[in-house]
């Protein structure tokens, strides 16, 4: 999430009452979680295991729970609870805004777009031209939809990310301040759920087609001209490159990258990144041709054993 304008290090420190290391006028442009950080962003880290990853990331401001050496060209915000203060900064700039109408006055809806009965359009939503939004679709705040998009009944865009910290008192939610972006010529089936980014955008790129009952997690990016069948579950921060085919009931773990033109056969379980241009099957998913050979060899060995 980018702030409305650039802020100084001392200004952000005052919001969370934190000590800082660096020039008090060090510029801060926004916040982001580790998978999507850019220069000018704040990223948070609260476990020594991930200190180096955060300090060496593209983020130039690190919200951290220990005083460490500050990398050159960066700044630190020292907090006893970085998770809490990351949420506090996000909510300071983009707190939840209750809707007062079924279609918000702040929504922008393009020419010739059709909204069927029961559609909910949240605050500051932008919808392009020639779209068809079917009944009982919910499009939550700050979502952006391109031209010629079809969204079928019961789908929800922009629900909060499934991102929690386990505390002694219970689970503490990382309140989302990202959004959903649907590019031109995308079709989304019935009863799909596409979560908003934690602090960036969940993106479905141009020409992708989605079947019914699909879950897309926060900050995931689906490439151009992908084909996704029903009951697929894709976790947060996944990168699916262009022209990937994903068949029914496939599950993809957080942070994985699926290379362009890969094919994931039905019920594949993806536990790591996969190269493009290949077909995958099984759990954990591996190249189908090799897996079929293993299965055939196993069957031959079983038959030979039974003959003994």
MIDO-257961 format. One record per residue (C-alpha): residue number from 1; residue in one letter; x, y, z. Coordinates in nm, 3 decimals. Each point is the difference from the previous one (the first is absolute). Layout:
% MIDO-257961
num  residuo  px  py  pz
NUM  A  X  Y  Z $
...
//
This chain:
% MIDO-257961
num  residuo  px  py  pz
1  X  0.000  0.000  0.000 $
2  X  0.133  0.339  -0.096 $
3  X  -0.073  0.299  0.223 $
4  X  -0.185  0.300  -0.149 $
5  X  0.332  0.186  0.011 $
6  X  0.356  -0.065  0.115 $
7  X  0.054  0.014  0.377 $
8  X  0.313  0.045  0.210 $
9  X  0.145  -0.264  0.229 $
10  X  -0.069  0.208  0.310 $
11  X  -0.367  0.043  -0.102 $
12  X  -0.061  -0.375  -0.032 $
13  X  0.193  -0.064  0.323 $
14  X  -0.233  0.239  0.184 $
15  X  -0.308  -0.196  -0.118 $
16  X  0.120  -0.315  0.176 $
17  X  0.211  0.170  0.271 $
18  X  0.312  -0.181  -0.117 $
19  X  0.370  0.073  0.013 $
20  X  0.167  0.036  -0.337 $
21  X  0.349  -0.040  -0.144 $
22  X  0.080  0.214  -0.302 $
23  X  -0.051  0.353  -0.125 $
24  X  -0.323  0.140  0.150 $
25  X  -0.089  0.131  -0.347 $
26  X  0.052  -0.339  -0.168 $
27  X  -0.288  -0.034  -0.253 $
28  X  -0.266  -0.269  0.042 $
29  X  -0.246  -0.069  -0.282 $
30  X  -0.210  -0.288  0.133 $
31  X  -0.013  -0.342  0.169 $
32  X  0.020  -0.351  -0.139 $
33  X  0.047  -0.356  0.117 $
34  X  0.321  -0.181  -0.087 $
35  X  -0.111  -0.165  -0.326 $
36  X  -0.097  0.326  -0.169 $
37  X  0.227  0.270  0.147 $
38  X  0.148  0.278  -0.209 $
39  X  0.245  0.283  0.067 $
40  X  -0.167  0.257  0.224 $
41  X  -0.211  -0.261  0.181 $
42  X  -0.009  -0.102  0.365 $
43  X  0.021  -0.374  0.063 $
44  X  -0.038  -0.160  0.343 $
45  X  0.196  -0.286  0.156 $
46  X  -0.038  -0.142  0.352 $
47  X  0.206  -0.321  -0.001 $
48  X  0.382  -0.033  -0.018 $
49  X  -0.037  -0.273  -0.263 $
50  X  -0.126  0.260  -0.248 $
51  X  0.212  0.303  0.098 $
52  X  0.245  -0.040  -0.290 $
53  X  -0.278  -0.055  -0.253 $
54  X  -0.171  0.325  0.105 $
55  X  0.321  0.202  0.030 $
56  X  0.119  -0.116  -0.342 $
57  X  -0.339  0.040  -0.172 $
58  X  -0.098  0.282  -0.234 $
59  X  -0.166  0.177  0.293 $
60  X  0.192  0.308  0.116 $
61  X  -0.166  0.027  0.343 $
62  X  -0.003  -0.303  0.232 $
63  X  -0.240  -0.014  0.295 $
64  X  0.185  -0.235  0.235 $
65  X  -0.006  -0.109  0.364 $
66  X  0.375  0.023  0.063 $
67  X  0.266  0.264  -0.055 $
68  X  0.231  -0.131  -0.272 $
69  X  0.252  0.157  -0.236 $
70  X  -0.189  0.209  -0.251 $
71  X  0.088  -0.082  -0.362 $
72  X  0.130  0.288  -0.206 $
73  X  -0.274  0.199  -0.170 $
74  X  -0.270  -0.133  0.234 $
75  X  -0.168  0.093  0.329 $
76  X  -0.134  -0.196  0.297 $
77  X  -0.309  0.036  0.215 $
78  X  0.048  -0.174  0.335 $
79  X  -0.318  -0.148  0.152 $
80  X  -0.078  -0.247  0.277 $
81  X  -0.276  -0.141  -0.225 $
82  X  0.060  0.055  -0.374 $
83  X  -0.313  -0.195  -0.103 $
84  X  -0.223  0.225  0.212 $
85  X  0.168  0.317  -0.123 $
86  X  -0.008  -0.107  -0.366 $
87  X  -0.377  -0.039  0.037 $
88  X  -0.021  0.335  0.179 $
89  X  0.179  0.182  -0.283 $
90  X  -0.224  -0.162  -0.261 $
91  X  -0.316  0.090  0.188 $
92  X  0.121  0.356  0.055 $
93  X  0.004  0.055  -0.376 $
94  X  -0.277  -0.235  -0.117 $
95  X  -0.239  -0.102  0.276 $
96  X  -0.320  -0.196  -0.067 $
97  X  -0.271  0.221  -0.149 $
98  X  -0.356  -0.119  0.058 $
99  X  -0.230  -0.002  -0.302 $
100  X  -0.331  0.182  0.017 $
101  X  -0.142  -0.112  -0.336 $
102  X  -0.011  -0.315  -0.209 $
103  X  0.188  0.186  -0.274 $
104  X  0.233  0.262  0.144 $
105  X  -0.019  0.358  -0.124 $
106  X  0.379  -0.005  -0.033 $
107  X  -0.004  -0.296  -0.241 $
108  X  0.084  0.065  -0.366 $
109  X  -0.188  -0.223  -0.245 $
110  X  0.078  0.004  -0.373 $
111  X  -0.231  0.037  -0.296 $
112  X  -0.221  -0.298  -0.093 $
113  X  0.093  -0.197  0.310 $
114  X  -0.291  -0.210  0.132 $
115  X  -0.059  -0.053  0.372 $
116  X  -0.253  -0.273  0.072 $
117  X  -0.227  0.024  0.309 $
118  X  0.171  -0.051  0.335 $
119  X  0.347  0.115  -0.101 $
120  X  0.197  0.178  0.274 $
121  X  0.258  0.262  -0.105 $
122  X  0.220  0.138  0.279 $
123  X  0.176  0.330  0.049 $
124  X  0.240  0.134  -0.264 $
125  X  -0.051  -0.296  -0.235 $
126  X  0.077  0.051  -0.370 $
127  X  -0.172  -0.215  -0.266 $
128  X  0.070  0.036  -0.372 $
129  X  -0.221  -0.014  -0.308 $
130  X  -0.216  -0.284  -0.133 $
131  X  0.021  -0.215  0.312 $
132  X  -0.271  -0.236  0.125 $
133  X  -0.018  -0.041  0.378 $
134  X  -0.254  -0.267  0.091 $
135  X  -0.231  -0.014  0.303 $
136  X  0.133  -0.009  0.355 $
137  X  0.359  0.082  -0.090 $
138  X  0.188  0.202  0.264 $
139  X  0.274  0.233  -0.118 $
140  X  0.171  0.148  0.305 $
141  X  0.177  0.332  0.053 $
142  X  0.272  0.124  -0.238 $
143  X  -0.038  -0.291  -0.246 $
144  X  0.084  0.083  -0.362 $
145  X  -0.165  -0.184  -0.289 $
146  X  0.088  0.049  -0.368 $
147  X  -0.214  -0.013  -0.315 $
148  X  -0.203  -0.297  -0.131 $
149  X  0.014  -0.190  0.328 $
150  X  -0.262  -0.261  0.097 $
151  X  -0.050  -0.088  0.368 $
152  X  -0.260  -0.266  0.075 $
153  X  -0.236  -0.028  0.294 $
154  X  0.119  -0.028  0.358 $
155  X  0.362  0.097  -0.057 $
156  X  0.177  0.219  0.258 $
157  X  0.287  0.230  -0.095 $
158  X  0.212  0.167  0.266 $
159  X  -0.067  -0.190  0.322 $
160  X  0.277  0.041  0.258 $
161  X  0.312  -0.214  -0.023 $
162  X  0.029  -0.321  0.202 $
163  X  0.302  0.125  0.196 $
164  X  0.019  -0.038  0.380 $
165  X  0.253  0.005  0.282 $
166  X  -0.047  -0.262  0.270 $
167  X  0.012  0.163  0.343 $
168  X  -0.071  -0.138  0.349 $
169  X  -0.331  0.187  -0.005 $
170  X  -0.103  -0.137  -0.342 $
171  X  0.057  0.077  -0.366 $
172  X  0.077  0.361  -0.090 $
173  X  -0.104  0.103  -0.353 $
174  X  0.225  0.197  -0.232 $
175  X  -0.259  0.247  -0.128 $
176  X  0.020  0.025  -0.377 $
177  X  0.063  0.331  -0.175 $
178  X  0.063  -0.137  -0.349 $
179  X  -0.254  -0.054  -0.278 $
180  X  -0.101  -0.221  -0.292 $
181  X  0.071  0.084  -0.365 $
182  X  -0.182  -0.185  -0.280 $
183  X  0.134  0.086  -0.344 $
184  X  -0.189  0.010  -0.333 $
185  X  -0.182  -0.299  -0.151 $
186  X  0.008  -0.215  0.314 $
187  X  -0.284  -0.241  0.080 $
188  X  -0.061  -0.109  0.359 $
189  X  -0.240  -0.282  0.082 $
190  X  -0.263  -0.031  0.271 $
191  X  0.087  -0.007  0.370 $
192  X  0.366  0.084  -0.041 $
193  X  0.193  0.192  0.266 $
194  X  0.293  0.228  -0.080 $
195  X  0.155  0.152  0.313 $
196  X  0.146  0.348  0.004 $
197  X  0.370  0.045  0.051 $
198  X  0.133  0.048  0.350 $
199  X  0.167  0.321  -0.112 $
200  X  0.031  -0.032  -0.380 $
201  X  -0.233  -0.131  -0.272 $
202  X  -0.134  -0.345  -0.080 $
203  X  0.000  0.002  -0.381 $
204  X  -0.179  -0.205  -0.266 $
205  X  0.154  0.096  -0.333 $
206  X  -0.157  0.047  -0.342 $
207  X  -0.188  -0.284  -0.166 $
208  X  0.006  -0.249  0.288 $
209  X  -0.305  -0.227  0.037 $
210  X  -0.108  -0.138  0.339 $
211  X  -0.259  -0.271  0.065 $
212  X  -0.226  -0.015  0.308 $
213  X  0.105  -0.049  0.364 $
214  X  0.358  0.124  -0.020 $
215  X  0.196  0.163  0.284 $
216  X  0.281  0.247  -0.076 $
217  X  0.205  0.110  0.303 $
218  X  0.137  0.342  0.086 $
219  X  0.269  0.167  -0.214 $
220  X  -0.008  -0.282  -0.256 $
221  X  0.054  0.092  -0.364 $
222  X  -0.166  -0.208  -0.273 $
223  X  0.151  0.059  -0.345 $
224  X  -0.158  0.059  -0.340 $
225  X  -0.219  -0.259  -0.175 $
226  X  0.003  -0.253  0.283 $
227  X  -0.272  -0.262  0.024 $
228  X  -0.105  -0.107  0.351 $
229  X  -0.254  -0.276  0.063 $
230  X  -0.235  -0.035  0.297 $
231  X  0.097  -0.059  0.364 $
232  X  0.357  0.123  -0.044 $
233  X  0.154  0.155  0.311 $
234  X  0.293  0.238  -0.043 $
235  X  0.166  0.134  0.315 $
236  X  0.135  0.350  0.054 $
237  X  0.301  0.152  -0.176 $
238  X  -0.001  -0.251  -0.286 $
239  X  0.119  0.101  -0.349 $
240  X  -0.173  -0.185  -0.283 $
241  X  0.161  0.104  -0.327 $
242  X  -0.173  0.035  -0.339 $
243  X  -0.204  -0.274  -0.173 $
244  X  0.004  -0.247  0.287 $
245  X  -0.278  -0.263  0.013 $
246  X  -0.112  -0.115  0.345 $
247  X  -0.253  -0.282  0.016 $
248  X  -0.250  -0.091  0.270 $
249  X  0.085  -0.018  0.371 $
250  X  0.361  0.105  -0.038 $
251  X  0.155  0.157  0.311 $
252  X  0.299  0.239  -0.012 $
253  X  0.208  0.094  0.304 $
254  X  0.085  0.356  0.101 $
255  X  0.287  0.174  -0.177 $
256  X  0.032  -0.248  -0.290 $
257  X  0.060  0.105  -0.360 $
258  X  -0.157  -0.197  -0.286 $
259  X  0.186  0.055  -0.326 $
260  X  -0.174  0.106  -0.319 $
261  X  -0.192  -0.263  -0.201 $
262  X  0.022  -0.257  0.278 $
263  X  -0.293  -0.244  0.033 $
264  X  -0.107  -0.117  0.346 $
265  X  -0.216  -0.312  -0.028 $
266  X  -0.299  -0.061  0.227 $
267  X  0.065  -0.031  0.375 $
268  X  0.369  0.087  -0.031 $
269  X  0.144  0.130  0.326 $
270  X  0.264  0.266  -0.063 $
271  X  0.247  0.033  0.289 $
272  X  0.274  0.197  -0.180 $
273  X  0.062  0.208  -0.313 $
274  X  -0.034  -0.179  -0.336 $
275  X  0.166  0.065  -0.335 $
276  X  -0.209  0.113  -0.294 $
277  X  -0.081  -0.199  -0.311 $
278  X  -0.047  -0.333  0.182 $
279  X  -0.296  -0.206  0.121 $
280  X  -0.025  -0.089  0.370 $
281  X  -0.195  -0.254  0.201 $
282  X  -0.025  -0.149  0.350 $
283  X  0.100  0.111  0.350 $
284  X  0.249  0.140  0.037 $
285  X  -0.044  0.099  -0.364 $
286  X  0.269  -0.116  -0.239 $
287  X  0.034  -0.025  -0.375 $
288  X  -0.272  -0.234  -0.118 $
289  X  0.209  -0.198  -0.249 $
290  X  0.255  -0.098  0.265 $
291  X  -0.269  -0.075  0.257 $
292  X  -0.189  -0.229  -0.240 $
293  X  0.324  -0.192  -0.062 $
294  X  0.048  -0.043  0.377 $
295  X  -0.358  -0.122  0.035 $
296  X  0.047  -0.248  -0.285 $
297  X  0.324  -0.134  0.151 $
298  X  -0.167  -0.034  0.340 $
299  X  -0.287  -0.196  -0.156 $
300  X  0.244  -0.233  -0.175 $
301  X  0.191  -0.058  0.325 $
302  X  -0.325  -0.077  0.187 $
303  X  -0.105  -0.251  -0.266 $
304  X  0.339  -0.169  0.010 $
305  X  -0.010  -0.019  0.379 $
306  X  -0.346  -0.160  -0.008 $
307  X  0.125  -0.269  -0.236 $
308  X  0.253  -0.118  0.255 $
//
